[in-house]
């Protein structure tokens, strides 16, 4: 699976258990943008939610 550098950053924070708002604050982007990156990661990994994504990648 190919990921952008930003998606890799978001994924790292997501795996630490951060929310979209926390990811946004950490990366200095809006939480809407963080949400869009998370949605892209879900689609690329063919999962329905962040818990499934975390389980798949751990």
N, CA, C, O and CB atoms as a CASP TS submission, in Angstrom:
PFRMAT TS
TARGET T0000
AUTHOR 0000-0000-0000
METHOD Language model
MODEL 1
PARENT N/A
ATOM      1  N   UNK     1       0.837  -1.172   0.000  1.00  0.00           N
ATOM      2  CA  UNK     1       0.000   0.000   0.000  1.00  0.00           C
ATOM      3  C   UNK     1       0.889   1.244   0.000  1.00  0.00           C
ATOM      4  O   UNK     1       1.801   1.372   0.817  1.00  0.00           O
ATOM      5  CB  UNK     1      -0.956  -0.007   1.214  1.00  0.00           C
ATOM      6  N   UNK     2       0.612   2.135  -0.909  1.00  0.00           N
ATOM      7  CA  UNK     2       1.361   3.383  -0.973  1.00  0.00           C
ATOM      8  C   UNK     2       0.676   4.434  -0.116  1.00  0.00           C
ATOM      9  O   UNK     2      -0.545   4.586  -0.149  1.00  0.00           O
ATOM     10  CB  UNK     2       1.495   3.872  -2.429  1.00  0.00           C
ATOM     11  N   UNK     3       1.487   5.161   0.657  1.00  0.00           N
ATOM     12  CA  UNK     3       0.969   6.235   1.496  1.00  0.00           C
ATOM     13  C   UNK     3       1.776   7.498   1.245  1.00  0.00           C
ATOM     14  O   UNK     3       2.971   7.447   0.954  1.00  0.00           O
ATOM     15  CB  UNK     3       1.012   5.843   2.995  1.00  0.00           C
ATOM     16  N   UNK     4       1.102   8.618   1.364  1.00  0.00           N
ATOM     17  CA  UNK     4       1.814   9.885   1.297  1.00  0.00           C
ATOM     18  C   UNK     4       2.577  10.071   2.605  1.00  0.00           C
ATOM     19  O   UNK     4       2.319   9.381   3.592  1.00  0.00           O
ATOM     20  CB  UNK     4       0.831  11.078   1.038  1.00  0.00           C
ATOM     21  N   UNK     5       3.508  11.000   2.600  1.00  0.00           N
ATOM     22  CA  UNK     5       4.263  11.256   3.831  1.00  0.00           C
ATOM     23  C   UNK     5       3.332  11.744   4.938  1.00  0.00           C
ATOM     24  O   UNK     5       3.533  11.411   6.106  1.00  0.00           O
ATOM     25  CB  UNK     5       5.379  12.292   3.580  1.00  0.00           C
ATOM     26  N   UNK     6       2.327  12.521   4.584  1.00  0.00           N
ATOM     27  CA  UNK     6       1.373  13.015   5.584  1.00  0.00           C
ATOM     28  C   UNK     6       0.534  11.869   6.136  1.00  0.00           C
ATOM     29  O   UNK     6       0.263  11.824   7.336  1.00  0.00           O
ATOM     30  CB  UNK     6       0.459  14.097   4.976  1.00  0.00           C
ATOM     31  N   UNK     7       0.122  10.948   5.277  1.00  0.00           N
ATOM     32  CA  UNK     7      -0.640   9.790   5.748  1.00  0.00           C
ATOM     33  C   UNK     7       0.194   8.958   6.715  1.00  0.00           C
ATOM     34  O   UNK     7      -0.337   8.415   7.684  1.00  0.00           O
ATOM     35  CB  UNK     7      -1.099   8.925   4.560  1.00  0.00           C
ATOM     36  N   UNK     8       1.488   8.855   6.460  1.00  0.00           N
ATOM     37  CA  UNK     8       2.369   8.121   7.373  1.00  0.00           C
ATOM     38  C   UNK     8       2.423   8.801   8.734  1.00  0.00           C
ATOM     39  O   UNK     8       2.403   8.138   9.771  1.00  0.00           O
ATOM     40  CB  UNK     8       3.784   8.006   6.782  1.00  0.00           C
ATOM     41  N   UNK     9       2.492  10.132   8.722  1.00  0.00           N
ATOM     42  CA  UNK     9       2.491  10.876   9.984  1.00  0.00           C
ATOM     43  C   UNK     9       1.178  10.667  10.729  1.00  0.00           C
ATOM     44  O   UNK     9       1.170  10.416  11.934  1.00  0.00           O
ATOM     45  CB  UNK     9       2.723  12.378   9.728  1.00  0.00           C
ATOM     46  N   UNK    10       0.075  10.772  10.005  1.00  0.00           N
ATOM     47  CA  UNK    10      -1.248  10.592  10.606  1.00  0.00           C
ATOM     48  C   UNK    10      -1.380   9.178  11.155  1.00  0.00           C
ATOM     49  O   UNK    10      -1.888   8.987  12.260  1.00  0.00           O
ATOM     50  CB  UNK    10      -2.365  10.879   9.576  1.00  0.00           C
ATOM     51  N   UNK    11      -0.935   8.199  10.403  1.00  0.00           N
ATOM     52  CA  UNK    11      -1.027   6.811  10.842  1.00  0.00           C
ATOM     53  C   UNK    11      -0.244   6.589  12.130  1.00  0.00           C
ATOM     54  O   UNK    11      -0.722   5.911  13.039  1.00  0.00           O
ATOM     55  CB  UNK    11      -0.519   5.873   9.751  1.00  0.00           C
ATOM     56  N   UNK    12       0.938   7.148  12.211  1.00  0.00           N
ATOM     57  CA  UNK    12       1.748   7.011  13.418  1.00  0.00           C
ATOM     58  C   UNK    12       1.008   7.560  14.635  1.00  0.00           C
ATOM     59  O   UNK    12       1.011   6.939  15.698  1.00  0.00           O
ATOM     60  CB  UNK    12       3.091   7.732  13.247  1.00  0.00           C
ATOM     61  N   UNK    13       0.384   8.706  14.482  1.00  0.00           N
ATOM     62  CA  UNK    13      -0.354   9.317  15.589  1.00  0.00           C
ATOM     63  C   UNK    13      -1.628   8.545  15.898  1.00  0.00           C
ATOM     64  O   UNK    13      -2.004   8.400  17.061  1.00  0.00           O
ATOM     65  CB  UNK    13      -0.692  10.772  15.265  1.00  0.00           C
ATOM     66  N   UNK    14      -2.288   8.053  14.867  1.00  0.00           N
ATOM     67  CA  UNK    14      -3.497   7.255  15.046  1.00  0.00           C
ATOM     68  C   UNK    14      -3.183   5.991  15.838  1.00  0.00           C
ATOM     69  O   UNK    14      -3.952   5.601  16.717  1.00  0.00           O
ATOM     70  CB  UNK    14      -4.117   6.895  13.682  1.00  0.00           C
ATOM     71  N   UNK    15      -2.067   5.356  15.533  1.00  0.00           N
ATOM     72  CA  UNK    15      -1.671   4.137  16.242  1.00  0.00           C
ATOM     73  C   UNK    15      -1.318   4.409  17.702  1.00  0.00           C
ATOM     74  O   UNK    15      -1.302   3.493  18.523  1.00  0.00           O
ATOM     75  CB  UNK    15      -0.488   3.488  15.541  1.00  0.00           C
ATOM     76  N   UNK    16      -1.036   5.667  18.020  1.00  0.00           N
ATOM     77  CA  UNK    16      -0.795   6.061  19.408  1.00  0.00           C
ATOM     78  C   UNK    16      -2.108   6.341  20.138  1.00  0.00           C
ATOM     79  O   UNK    16      -2.115   6.600  21.341  1.00  0.00           O
ATOM     80  CB  UNK    16       0.111   7.298  19.460  1.00  0.00           C
ATOM     81  N   UNK    17      -3.223   6.286  19.396  1.00  0.00           N
ATOM     82  CA  UNK    17      -4.533   6.475  20.006  1.00  0.00           C
ATOM     83  C   UNK    17      -5.054   7.896  19.984  1.00  0.00           C
ATOM     84  O   UNK    17      -6.029   8.200  20.671  1.00  0.00           O
ATOM     85  CB  UNK    17      -4.488   6.016  21.390  1.00  0.00           C
ATOM     86  N   UNK    18      -4.430   8.778  19.212  1.00  0.00           N
ATOM     87  CA  UNK    18      -4.884  10.158  19.159  1.00  0.00           C
ATOM     88  C   UNK    18      -6.173  10.288  18.360  1.00  0.00           C
ATOM     89  O   UNK    18      -6.411   9.533  17.417  1.00  0.00           O
ATOM     90  CB  UNK    18      -3.807  11.043  18.559  1.00  0.00           C
ATOM     91  N   UNK    19      -6.999  11.252  18.747  1.00  0.00           N
ATOM     92  CA  UNK    19      -8.229  11.557  18.020  1.00  0.00           C
ATOM     93  C   UNK    19      -7.889  12.434  16.818  1.00  0.00           C
ATOM     94  O   UNK    19      -6.764  12.914  16.687  1.00  0.00           O
ATOM     95  CB  UNK    19      -9.269  12.260  18.945  1.00  0.00           C
ATOM     96  N   UNK    20      -8.873  12.636  15.945  1.00  0.00           N
ATOM     97  CA  UNK    20      -8.653  13.513  14.789  1.00  0.00           C
ATOM     98  C   UNK    20      -8.275  14.920  15.243  1.00  0.00           C
ATOM     99  O   UNK    20      -7.392  15.542  14.653  1.00  0.00           O
ATOM    100  CB  UNK    20      -9.912  13.563  13.898  1.00  0.00           C
ATOM    101  N   UNK    21      -8.932  15.427  16.284  1.00  0.00           N
ATOM    102  CA  UNK    21      -8.612  16.773  16.782  1.00  0.00           C
ATOM    103  C   UNK    21      -7.184  16.831  17.306  1.00  0.00           C
ATOM    104  O   UNK    21      -6.468  17.798  17.048  1.00  0.00           O
ATOM    105  CB  UNK    21      -9.596  17.190  17.890  1.00  0.00           C
ATOM    106  N   UNK    22      -6.767  15.810  18.035  1.00  0.00           N
ATOM    107  CA  UNK    22      -5.404  15.776  18.566  1.00  0.00           C
ATOM    108  C   UNK    22      -4.381  15.654  17.442  1.00  0.00           C
ATOM    109  O   UNK    22      -3.328  16.290  17.482  1.00  0.00           O
ATOM    110  CB  UNK    22      -5.244  14.614  19.552  1.00  0.00           C
ATOM    111  N   UNK    23      -4.693  14.838  16.444  1.00  0.00           N
ATOM    112  CA  UNK    23      -3.803  14.701  15.285  1.00  0.00           C
ATOM    113  C   UNK    23      -3.677  16.047  14.583  1.00  0.00           C
ATOM    114  O   UNK    23      -2.578  16.470  14.224  1.00  0.00           O
ATOM    115  CB  UNK    23      -4.331  13.617  14.298  1.00  0.00           C
ATOM    116  N   UNK    24      -4.802  16.711  14.393  1.00  0.00           N
ATOM    117  CA  UNK    24      -4.788  18.024  13.758  1.00  0.00           C
ATOM    118  C   UNK    24      -3.922  19.021  14.510  1.00  0.00           C
ATOM    119  O   UNK    24      -3.118  19.733  13.909  1.00  0.00           O
ATOM    120  CB  UNK    24      -6.192  18.557  13.644  1.00  0.00           C
ATOM    121  N   UNK    25      -4.089  19.071  15.831  1.00  0.00           N
ATOM    122  CA  UNK    25      -3.286  19.992  16.642  1.00  0.00           C
ATOM    123  C   UNK    25      -1.801  19.653  16.535  1.00  0.00           C
ATOM    124  O   UNK    25      -0.966  20.544  16.378  1.00  0.00           O
ATOM    125  CB  UNK    25      -3.735  19.947  18.115  1.00  0.00           C
ATOM    126  N   UNK    26      -1.481  18.383  16.618  1.00  0.00           N
ATOM    127  CA  UNK    26      -0.083  17.946  16.577  1.00  0.00           C
ATOM    128  C   UNK    26       0.578  18.299  15.246  1.00  0.00           C
ATOM    129  O   UNK    26       1.736  18.715  15.215  1.00  0.00           O
ATOM    130  CB  UNK    26       0.007  16.438  16.817  1.00  0.00           C
ATOM    131  N   UNK    27      -0.162  18.133  14.146  1.00  0.00           N
ATOM    132  CA  UNK    27       0.395  18.391  12.813  1.00  0.00           C
ATOM    133  C   UNK    27       0.115  19.805  12.310  1.00  0.00           C
ATOM    134  O   UNK    27       0.520  20.175  11.208  1.00  0.00           O
ATOM    135  CB  UNK    27      -0.160  17.392  11.827  1.00  0.00           C
ATOM    136  N   UNK    28      -0.585  20.591  13.134  1.00  0.00           N
ATOM    137  CA  UNK    28      -0.950  21.970  12.766  1.00  0.00           C
ATOM    138  C   UNK    28      -1.796  22.020  11.492  1.00  0.00           C
ATOM    139  O   UNK    28      -1.574  22.834  10.596  1.00  0.00           O
ATOM    140  CB  UNK    28       0.312  22.817  12.576  1.00  0.00           C
ATOM    141  N   UNK    29      -2.779  21.107  11.455  1.00  0.00           N
ATOM    142  CA  UNK    29      -3.762  21.081  10.372  1.00  0.00           C
ATOM    143  C   UNK    29      -5.137  21.045  11.024  1.00  0.00           C
ATOM    144  O   UNK    29      -5.246  20.760  12.216  1.00  0.00           O
ATOM    145  CB  UNK    29      -3.545  19.845   9.405  1.00  0.00           C
ATOM    146  N   UNK    30      -6.177  21.328  10.268  1.00  0.00           N
ATOM    147  CA  UNK    30      -7.518  21.274  10.850  1.00  0.00           C
ATOM    148  C   UNK    30      -7.897  19.830  11.128  1.00  0.00           C
ATOM    149  O   UNK    30      -7.374  18.905  10.508  1.00  0.00           O
ATOM    150  CB  UNK    30      -8.557  21.936   9.915  1.00  0.00           C
ATOM    151  N   UNK    31      -8.811  19.652  12.067  1.00  0.00           N
ATOM    152  CA  UNK    31      -9.234  18.278  12.360  1.00  0.00           C
ATOM    153  C   UNK    31     -10.010  17.700  11.192  1.00  0.00           C
ATOM    154  O   UNK    31     -10.079  16.481  11.038  1.00  0.00           O
ATOM    155  CB  UNK    31     -10.089  18.231  13.638  1.00  0.00           C
ATOM    156  N   UNK    32     -10.601  18.563  10.359  1.00  0.00           N
ATOM    157  CA  UNK    32     -11.282  18.085   9.148  1.00  0.00           C
ATOM    158  C   UNK    32     -10.268  17.443   8.190  1.00  0.00           C
ATOM    159  O   UNK    32     -10.533  16.397   7.597  1.00  0.00           O
ATOM    160  CB  UNK    32     -12.032  19.256   8.441  1.00  0.00           C
ATOM    161  N   UNK    33      -9.119  18.081   8.052  1.00  0.00           N
ATOM    162  CA  UNK    33      -8.067  17.543   7.192  1.00  0.00           C
ATOM    163  C   UNK    33      -7.523  16.243   7.772  1.00  0.00           C
ATOM    164  O   UNK    33      -7.276  15.286   7.038  1.00  0.00           O
ATOM    165  CB  UNK    33      -6.929  18.570   7.017  1.00  0.00           C
ATOM    166  N   UNK    34      -7.339  16.209   9.083  1.00  0.00           N
ATOM    167  CA  UNK    34      -6.893  14.975   9.740  1.00  0.00           C
ATOM    168  C   UNK    34      -7.903  13.863   9.485  1.00  0.00           C
ATOM    169  O   UNK    34      -7.524  12.728   9.196  1.00  0.00           O
ATOM    170  CB  UNK    34      -6.704  15.195  11.267  1.00  0.00           C
ATOM    171  N   UNK    35      -9.184  14.191   9.591  1.00  0.00           N
ATOM    172  CA  UNK    35     -10.248  13.209   9.341  1.00  0.00           C
ATOM    173  C   UNK    35     -10.166  12.686   7.914  1.00  0.00           C
ATOM    174  O   UNK    35     -10.340  11.490   7.680  1.00  0.00           O
ATOM    175  CB  UNK    35     -11.637  13.830   9.599  1.00  0.00           C
ATOM    176  N   UNK    36      -9.902  13.569   6.963  1.00  0.00           N
ATOM    177  CA  UNK    36      -9.792  13.154   5.562  1.00  0.00           C
ATOM    178  C   UNK    36      -8.610  12.199   5.355  1.00  0.00           C
ATOM    179  O   UNK    36      -8.713  11.233   4.599  1.00  0.00           O
ATOM    180  CB  UNK    36      -9.638  14.387   4.653  1.00  0.00           C
ATOM    181  N   UNK    37      -7.496  12.473   6.027  1.00  0.00           N
ATOM    182  CA  UNK    37      -6.339  11.574   5.925  1.00  0.00           C
ATOM    183  C   UNK    37      -6.670  10.206   6.524  1.00  0.00           C
ATOM    184  O   UNK    37      -6.301   9.174   5.965  1.00  0.00           O
ATOM    185  CB  UNK    37      -5.107  12.188   6.638  1.00  0.00           C
ATOM    186  N   UNK    38      -7.366  10.203   7.661  1.00  0.00           N
ATOM    187  CA  UNK    38      -7.764   8.935   8.284  1.00  0.00           C
ATOM    188  C   UNK    38      -8.701   8.178   7.346  1.00  0.00           C
ATOM    189  O   UNK    38      -8.554   6.969   7.169  1.00  0.00           O
ATOM    190  CB  UNK    38      -8.450   9.181   9.661  1.00  0.00           C
ATOM    191  N   UNK    39      -9.657   8.874   6.748  1.00  0.00           N
ATOM    192  CA  UNK    39     -10.585   8.230   5.804  1.00  0.00           C
ATOM    193  C   UNK    39      -9.838   7.614   4.629  1.00  0.00           C
ATOM    194  O   UNK    39     -10.168   6.513   4.187  1.00  0.00           O
ATOM    195  CB  UNK    39     -11.618   9.242   5.289  1.00  0.00           C
ATOM    196  N   UNK    40      -8.847   8.313   4.131  1.00  0.00           N
ATOM    197  CA  UNK    40      -8.039   7.795   3.029  1.00  0.00           C
ATOM    198  C   UNK    40      -7.309   6.520   3.449  1.00  0.00           C
ATOM    199  O   UNK    40      -7.239   5.560   2.683  1.00  0.00           O
ATOM    200  CB  UNK    40      -7.029   8.856   2.555  1.00  0.00           C
ATOM    201  N   UNK    41      -6.772   6.514   4.655  1.00  0.00           N
ATOM    202  CA  UNK    41      -6.085   5.323   5.165  1.00  0.00           C
ATOM    203  C   UNK    41      -7.045   4.149   5.311  1.00  0.00           C
ATOM    204  O   UNK    41      -6.681   3.009   5.024  1.00  0.00           O
ATOM    205  CB  UNK    41      -5.423   5.626   6.512  1.00  0.00           C
ATOM    206  N   UNK    42      -8.265   4.421   5.756  1.00  0.00           N
ATOM    207  CA  UNK    42      -9.263   3.359   5.902  1.00  0.00           C
ATOM    208  C   UNK    42      -9.578   2.739   4.545  1.00  0.00           C
ATOM    209  O   UNK    42      -9.635   1.517   4.409  1.00  0.00           O
ATOM    210  CB  UNK    42     -10.552   3.907   6.554  1.00  0.00           C
ATOM    211  N   UNK    43      -9.781   3.592   3.544  1.00  0.00           N
ATOM    212  CA  UNK    43     -10.099   3.095   2.202  1.00  0.00           C
ATOM    213  C   UNK    43      -8.945   2.291   1.616  1.00  0.00           C
ATOM    214  O   UNK    43      -9.157   1.228   1.032  1.00  0.00           O
ATOM    215  CB  UNK    43     -10.445   4.258   1.273  1.00  0.00           C
ATOM    216  N   UNK    44      -7.731   2.794   1.772  1.00  0.00           N
ATOM    217  CA  UNK    44      -6.564   2.114   1.213  1.00  0.00           C
ATOM    218  C   UNK    44      -6.346   0.740   1.845  1.00  0.00           C
ATOM    219  O   UNK    44      -5.786  -0.156   1.214  1.00  0.00           O
ATOM    220  CB  UNK    44      -5.322   2.971   1.402  1.00  0.00           C
ATOM    221  N   UNK    45      -6.790   0.579   3.087  1.00  0.00           N
ATOM    222  CA  UNK    45      -6.604  -0.692   3.790  1.00  0.00           C
ATOM    223  C   UNK    45      -7.869  -1.530   3.825  1.00  0.00           C
ATOM    224  O   UNK    45      -7.903  -2.593   4.445  1.00  0.00           O
ATOM    225  CB  UNK    45      -6.132  -0.439   5.197  1.00  0.00           C
ATOM    226  N   UNK    46      -8.915  -1.044   3.153  1.00  0.00           N
ATOM    227  CA  UNK    46     -10.176  -1.775   3.041  1.00  0.00           C
ATOM    228  C   UNK    46     -10.752  -2.168   4.407  1.00  0.00           C
ATOM    229  O   UNK    46     -11.169  -3.305   4.625  1.00  0.00           O
ATOM    230  CB  UNK    46      -9.973  -3.019   2.197  1.00  0.00           C
ATOM    231  N   UNK    47     -10.759  -1.183   5.320  1.00  0.00           N
ATOM    232  CA  UNK    47     -11.358  -1.387   6.637  1.00  0.00           C
ATOM    233  C   UNK    47     -12.412  -0.311   6.863  1.00  0.00           C
ATOM    234  O   UNK    47     -12.435   0.709   6.176  1.00  0.00           O
ATOM    235  CB  UNK    47     -10.276  -1.354   7.763  1.00  0.00           C
ATOM    236  N   UNK    48     -13.290  -0.558   7.846  1.00  0.00           N
ATOM    237  CA  UNK    48     -14.411   0.351   8.064  1.00  0.00           C
ATOM    238  C   UNK    48     -14.181   1.392   9.145  1.00  0.00           C
ATOM    239  O   UNK    48     -14.842   2.431   9.151  1.00  0.00           O
ATOM    240  CB  UNK    48     -15.611  -0.432   8.405  1.00  0.00           C
ATOM    241  N   UNK    49     -13.256   1.131  10.059  1.00  0.00           N
ATOM    242  CA  UNK    49     -13.045   2.099  11.135  1.00  0.00           C
ATOM    243  C   UNK    49     -11.606   2.032  11.644  1.00  0.00           C
ATOM    244  O   UNK    49     -10.839   1.141  11.276  1.00  0.00           O
ATOM    245  CB  UNK    49     -14.031   1.845  12.291  1.00  0.00           C
ATOM    246  N   UNK    50     -11.261   2.989  12.493  1.00  0.00           N
ATOM    247  CA  UNK    50      -9.883   3.097  12.975  1.00  0.00           C
ATOM    248  C   UNK    50      -9.468   1.904  13.822  1.00  0.00           C
ATOM    249  O   UNK    50      -8.297   1.526  13.824  1.00  0.00           O
ATOM    250  CB  UNK    50      -9.712   4.367  13.774  1.00  0.00           C
ATOM    251  N   UNK    51     -10.411   1.308  14.541  1.00  0.00           N
ATOM    252  CA  UNK    51     -10.071   0.129  15.336  1.00  0.00           C
ATOM    253  C   UNK    51      -9.645  -1.033  14.446  1.00  0.00           C
ATOM    254  O   UNK    51      -8.678  -1.733  14.748  1.00  0.00           O
ATOM    255  CB  UNK    51     -11.258  -0.287  16.207  1.00  0.00           C
ATOM    256  N   UNK    52     -10.370  -1.236  13.347  1.00  0.00           N
ATOM    257  CA  UNK    52      -9.985  -2.288  12.401  1.00  0.00           C
ATOM    258  C   UNK    52      -8.612  -1.986  11.803  1.00  0.00           C
ATOM    259  O   UNK    52      -7.792  -2.887  11.628  1.00  0.00           O
ATOM    260  CB  UNK    52     -11.042  -2.426  11.278  1.00  0.00           C
ATOM    261  N   UNK    53      -8.373  -0.727  11.496  1.00  0.00           N
ATOM    262  CA  UNK    53      -7.078  -0.330  10.933  1.00  0.00           C
ATOM    263  C   UNK    53      -5.959  -0.596  11.931  1.00  0.00           C
ATOM    264  O   UNK    53      -4.914  -1.138  11.572  1.00  0.00           O
ATOM    265  CB  UNK    53      -7.091   1.159  10.533  1.00  0.00           C
ATOM    266  N   UNK    54      -6.182  -0.214  13.187  1.00  0.00           N
ATOM    267  CA  UNK    54      -5.173  -0.429  14.218  1.00  0.00           C
ATOM    268  C   UNK    54      -4.895  -1.919  14.404  1.00  0.00           C
ATOM    269  O   UNK    54      -3.742  -2.326  14.543  1.00  0.00           O
ATOM    270  CB  UNK    54      -5.621   0.198  15.545  1.00  0.00           C
ATOM    271  N   UNK    55      -5.946  -2.729  14.407  1.00  0.00           N
ATOM    272  CA  UNK    55      -5.775  -4.175  14.567  1.00  0.00           C
ATOM    273  C   UNK    55      -5.008  -4.766  13.384  1.00  0.00           C
ATOM    274  O   UNK    55      -4.169  -5.650  13.562  1.00  0.00           O
ATOM    275  CB  UNK    55      -7.145  -4.865  14.710  1.00  0.00           C
ATOM    276  N   UNK    56      -5.295  -4.281  12.190  1.00  0.00           N
ATOM    277  CA  UNK    56      -4.635  -4.774  10.986  1.00  0.00           C
ATOM    278  C   UNK    56      -3.143  -4.458  10.986  1.00  0.00           C
ATOM    279  O   UNK    56      -2.332  -5.278  10.556  1.00  0.00           O
ATOM    280  CB  UNK    56      -5.289  -4.178   9.752  1.00  0.00           C
ATOM    281  N   UNK    57      -2.786  -3.289  11.460  1.00  0.00           N
ATOM    282  CA  UNK    57      -1.407  -2.818  11.344  1.00  0.00           C
ATOM    283  C   UNK    57      -0.537  -3.092  12.560  1.00  0.00           C
ATOM    284  O   UNK    57       0.667  -2.837  12.512  1.00  0.00           O
ATOM    285  CB  UNK    57      -1.410  -1.367  11.080  1.00  0.00           C
ATOM    286  N   UNK    58      -1.092  -3.593  13.625  1.00  0.00           N
ATOM    287  CA  UNK    58      -0.275  -3.868  14.830  1.00  0.00           C
ATOM    288  C   UNK    58       0.329  -5.218  14.779  1.00  0.00           C
ATOM    289  O   UNK    58       1.042  -5.611  15.703  1.00  0.00           O
ATOM    290  CB  UNK    58      -1.093  -3.741  16.087  1.00  0.00           C
TER
END
